Amino acid sequence: MVCLIASAGLLGGLLGFPILFQCKRYRGSVGAGAIRDFRGAMIGRADRGLVITTGTFSRDARAEATRDGAPPIDLVDGEQLLDKLRELRLGVGVKTIEEVTVLPEWFTTI
């Protein structure tokens, strides 16, 4: 497990809190066990967590990430990650394609 600590700033850098994050290269779903393990690594080190995956999160993983009484963990799945990379133009190429088709039935009416 690779965990990194970053400082998330609030109010223009006047306040901040440590955040621990983990990236997972998955084709399938990240389960609740992985979220629990990550939370265990967070204890005493960070107030908040972030798990990013190229795959998806199971329903149980999403429930575990927002469990009452436990430090919150934000989840970013592959689709959300791709949307953010596309928005920021980081490491992705974006090409818009316009497709034009001829409607033969229209021409038979003139």
C-alpha positions, 0 to 999 in steps of 0.5 A: 500500500502506498500512501502519501500525505498532503496538506489541504489548505483552507481560507487562502492557506491560513488553515490546513489539515493533513490528507492521506491519499492512495491511488489504485490501478484496478480494472474491477471494483475496489471493495470495502476491505481496501477502504477499511485498510486505508482508514487504518493507515490514516489513524493518527496521521491524517484527518481526511482521506482520498482514494483514487482508482482507475476502476470503480468502487463497490457499493459497500466501499462507498458506504464504508467511506462515509461511515458515521463516526469514522474519518471521511474518505473521498472516492474518485473512480475511473470515470471521475478521474478521466473527467477531471484529467479531460477538464484540466487537459492533463495527460489526455488528448481531446478530439471532437468529431462531427459526423455528417450523414446524407439523408437520401429520403430528403432528396427524393422529395424535391 
